[in-house]
Amino acid sequence: MESNCWPTLVCFVRMLRLEVLDRPGNRAQKEPFAFLVAAGVLDDSARARLAVDFPRYTSAGFFPHEPDDCGPSVNALIAELTAPVFAHVVGMKLGIDSLETFPTLVTICRMLNKRHGTIHTDSQSKIATALLYLNETWPDTSAGCLRFLQRADSIDDQ
């Protein structure tokens, strides 16, 4: 991991490994929409700290990031995810010029229920969506997997 010091003199250990976005084996496509799937973007050594610092929401759903709900490592990770350099690199990979100039919204989810797994599209006003999963393990079924569909009305049109 690499240490970064921002102009505010707040130093932290970098958790995101943007260099892995260039690895062969990552999946980047432009059709039917631009998307990128990359493994290993989060440094493995950050996982234990993030697990301790992750908010303990008692219900399912997506919650706006509230720094007071999160511990220091989660807030540091969100600072990295919302930094202009992250948006710029992701924008380059997706073919979106100047992604770093658009506003960022961060939501956090600890658990979901069945209705959250239905077919859906992001809103028309969203330029890009970044999902970062912190699950330690996934079941041996399709649970937890993303499906990228050609149409919003057919689960089989992948």
C-alpha positions in Angstrom: 0.0 0.0 0.0 1.0 3.6 -0.6 0.8 6.5 1.8 -0.7 9.7 0.6 -0.7 13.1 2.3 -3.3 15.6 1.1 -2.7 19.4 1.2 -4.6 19.4 4.5 -1.7 17.4 6.0 -4.1 14.6 6.8 -2.2 11.4 6.0 -3.7 7.9 5.5 -2.8 4.7 3.8 -4.4 4.4 0.4 -6.9 1.6 0.2 -7.9 1.8 -3.5 -5.5 0.3 -6.0 -6.4 2.1 -9.2 -3.5 0.5 -11.1 -5.4 -2.8 -11.1 -8.0 -1.3 -13.5 -5.5 -1.8 -16.3 -5.1 -5.6 -15.6 -6.0 -8.0 -18.3 -9.0 -10.0 -17.3 -11.0 -7.0 -16.2 -14.2 -6.7 -18.1 -14.9 -3.3 -19.9 -17.7 -2.9 -22.4 -19.4 0.0 -24.1 -22.6 -1.8 -25.1 -25.4 -2.1 -24.2 -24.0 0.5 -21.8 -20.6 1.4 -20.5 -19.4 -0.8 -17.6 -16.3 -2.0 -16.0 -15.9 -5.0 -13.7 -12.5 -5.2 -11.9 -11.3 -7.4 -9.0 -8.7 -6.4 -6.4 -9.3 -2.7 -6.5 -9.6 -2.6 -2.7 -6.3 -3.5 -0.9 -6.9 -6.7 1.1 -5.2 -5.3 4.2 -8.0 -2.7 4.6 -10.8 -5.3 5.0 -10.5 -5.9 8.7 -10.5 -2.2 9.5 -13.4 -1.6 7.3 -15.4 -4.4 8.9 -14.9 -2.8 12.3 -15.7 0.7 11.1 -18.7 -0.1 8.9 -22.0 1.3 10.1 -24.3 -1.1 12.0 -27.6 -0.2 10.3 -30.5 -2.2 11.8 -32.6 -2.3 8.6 -32.2 -3.1 5.0 -31.7 -0.4 2.4 -29.4 2.3 1.1 -28.4 5.1 3.4 -26.7 8.4 2.6 -23.1 8.5 3.9 -23.1 10.2 7.3 -19.5 10.5 8.6 -20.7 10.2 12.2 -22.2 6.7 11.4 -18.8 5.4 10.1 -15.5 4.8 11.6 -12.2 6.4 10.4 -11.3 3.7 7.8 -14.7 3.8 6.1 -14.6 7.6 6.0 -11.1 7.5 4.5 -12.3 5.0 1.9 -15.2 7.2 1.0 -12.7 10.2 0.7 -10.8 8.1 -1.8 -13.9 7.1 -3.7 -15.0 10.7 -4.0 -11.6 12.1 -4.9 -11.4 13.7 -8.4 -8.6 11.2 -9.3 -10.9 8.2 -8.8 -13.6 9.8 -11.0 -11.1 10.7 -13.6 -9.6 7.2 -13.9 -13.0 5.5 -13.9 -14.3 8.1 -16.5 -11.3 7.3 -18.7 -12.1 3.6 -18.5 -15.8 4.2 -19.3 -15.2 6.8 -22.0 -16.8 9.6 -19.9 -14.9 12.8 -20.3 -14.4 15.0 -17.2 -16.4 12.6 -14.9 -14.6 14.3 -12.0 -16.5 17.6 -12.6 -19.9 16.0 -11.7 -21.3 15.8 -8.2 -20.9 12.6 -6.2 -23.5 10.9 -4.1 -22.4 8.1 -1.7 -24.9 5.6 -0.2 -24.0 2.7 2.1 -25.8 -0.6 2.5 -25.2 -3.2 5.1 -28.0 -5.6 4.1 -30.7 -5.9 1.4 -34.0 -7.7 1.1 -35.5 -9.5 -1.9 -37.1 -6.4 -3.4 -33.7 -4.8 -3.8 -32.7 -7.6 -6.2 -35.3 -6.9 -8.9 -34.4 -5.7 -12.4 -33.8 -2.0 -12.4 -31.9 0.8 -14.1 -30.2 3.8 -12.6 -31.9 7.1 -13.0 -31.5 9.1 -16.1 -29.6 11.8 -14.2 -26.8 9.4 -13.1 -23.7 9.7 -15.1 -21.9 6.6 -13.6 -22.4 4.2 -10.7 -19.5 2.6 -8.8 -20.3 -0.4 -6.6 -17.8 -1.6 -4.1 -18.7 -4.9 -2.3 -17.0 -5.7 1.0 -18.5 -9.2 1.4 -16.0 -11.6 2.8 -17.7 -14.6 1.1 -20.5 -15.2 -1.4 -22.8 -18.2 -1.4 -22.2 -20.8 -4.2 -25.4 -19.7 -5.9 -26.0 -16.6 -8.0 -26.8 -14.6 -4.9 -24.6 -11.5 -4.8 -23.9 -11.6 -8.5 -24.6 -8.7 -10.8 -26.4 -9.4 -14.1 -25.9 -6.8 -16.9 -29.0 -7.0 -19.1 -29.8 -5.9 -22.6 -33.3 -4.9 -21.6 -35.0 -3.9 -18.4 -37.9 -6.4 -18.9 -36.1 -9.7 -19.3 -33.8 -11.4 -16.7 -32.6 -13.8 -19.4 -31.4 -11.2 -21.9 -27.9 -10.9 -20.6 
